[in-house]
Amino acid sequence: MEVTGPGPGTQGAGGFPGRILAISPHTDDAELGAGGAMARWLREGRQVHLAAFSIAERSVAEGLPADVLLGESRESAAVLGVPAADLTTHRFEVRRFPESRQDILEALIGLREKLQPELVLLPASGDIHQDHQTIANEGLRAFKHTSILGYELPWNLRDFRPGVFVILEKEDVDRKVAAVQCYRSQASRPYCDSDFIYGLARVRGVQAQTRHAEAFECVRWFWR
């Protein structure tokens, strides 16, 4: 399924969502999994709200401020084009999300009631990271009447069945790379490498018979 959407800033006759919520278990996950799509939708004038549930203070390298990812996530969102008012950050403890399942569900319901998104982006259902699994499962509960796409983080995936391809311009991929590069504290991680990001966009582009794309699992889709 190729998601192209109607004109900028409207839901349009085709029913493509105008209000989108990207949910990131940790700062940088949503950018890595859906940064190109978010860049495209923002370029088209759609509203994209980005919500991160942890700044991963216990995973920060020695010598860096514990909250370094908070500042980096704000820079990254600004590069993508997400207004500061459309960025939400929670501080759940990294790798301990299953213990906070109910609190996370209530926070997700709060986002649902406040934002009333038409499309929600979550980690794909085959993601094996315990925090990502919690967000995917509780997100499915919180947004059971909302369209949901699962984004891919290949290094965590046991299984991924791409059913939706979002076609990207090179400028969208460039903006994704620039957003990920804002996470200077994570620069040593292989998946933050620009060659990897461009390469995956090309792989998905070949599958979609275009130059660049991002692939998503179709979890649930309401065509209104």
C-alpha positions, 0 to 999 in steps of 0.5 A, a space after each residue: 500500500 503506497 501512502 501518498 495522501 491529498 493536498 497539504 494541510 487537509 484530510 482531503 477527499 482521500 481521507 488521509 490524516 491531517 493530525 499525526 502522533 508519533 510515539 517514541 519509546 526513547 528519544 530518537 526512536 521515532 526519528 529513526 523509524 519514521 523521520 522521513 515520513 514525518 519530514 514529508 508530512 510536515 512539509 505538506 502542512 500536516 500537524 505532527 506531534 512527537 511524544 517521547 516516553 524516556 530520555 534514557 538517563 541510565 543509558 547515557 555514556 559516562 561523562 555526559 549530563 544525564 539529561 543530554 538526550 532531552 536537549 538533543 531531542 528538542 534539536 532533532 524535532 526542530 530540524 524535522 519541523 515539529 514546533 516546540 509546542 507539539 513535542 511531549 517528553 516523559 521520563 519513564 525509566 529506560 528498560 523498565 517500561 513493563 513495570 510502568 505499564 498502567 502509568 504509560 497507558 494512562 499517559 497515552 490515553 491523555 495524549 489521545 484525549 488532548 490531541 485526538 490524532 487521526 494517525 498514530 505511529 508506534 514501534 512495529 509489533 515484532 520489536 523485541 525491545 521490552 520498552 518498545 513492546 510496552 509502547 506498541 501494546 499499550 498504544 494499541 489499547 489506547 488508540 483502538 479506534 485510530 489508524 496505527 502504523 508500526 515503524 521499523 527499527 531493524 536492529 530490534 525486529 524479530 519479524 516485520 511485514 511492510 504493508 505501507 510504503 511512504 514515498 519520500 523525496 531526497 529532501 525528506 531523507 536528508 532532513 531525517 539524517 540531519 535530525 538523527 545527527 542531532 543526537 551527538 551522544 548516540 553517534 557511535 551507534 551503527 543505526 545512527 550512521 547516515 549511510 545506513 539511513 540512506 541505504 534503508 531508504 533506498 531498499 524500501 524505495 526499490 520495493 516501492 518502485 521509487 527512489 526513497 521510501 519508508 516502510 511501515 506495518 499496517 496495524 489498523 487503518 480507518 479510511 474515513 
